[in-house]
């Protein structure tokens, strides 16, 4: 009995076609177009604060100290290497800070921000909202 080898030949051809299609796609891929950088004064000021030490007072009295990494249009802030300090009227006095690491602070809970950039600066929540990108 003879076997028909045409089926195995067509499989080989289809595999070659898939490979060649893939090679053609690789040659025609277009790199993504980078978005333009926001050069507004507020965005420039925020960029200058990146990787600076922030001290954030929150509505519940806690104080968070960490490295400013990111913010968004809702004034949420991300701090790295963050430590938490409880309010002074806490039942435990002279308590050690609690190490939190990476934290996200909702903008609605921020009372004030101090920035360690050649001396402390205080920001109001209204100013923070105006500076957001």
Number of C-alpha atoms within 10 A of each C-alpha: 3 4 6 8 8 9 10 9 10 11 11 11 12 11 11 12 12 11 12 12 11 11 11 11 11 10 8 8 8 8 6 6 6 6 6 6 8 10 11 10 10 16 15 14 13 17 13 11 18 14 14 14 21 24 23 24 19 19 12 11 16 14 20 23 23 23 22 21 20 17 21 13 13 13 23 18 18 18 26 19 14 22 20 18 17 19 16 12 8 10 9 10 10 10 12 11 14 12 14 15 13 14 16 14 16 14 18 12 16 22 17 18 21 17 19 15 12 6 7 12 13 13 13 12 17 11 12 20 15 11 19 16 16
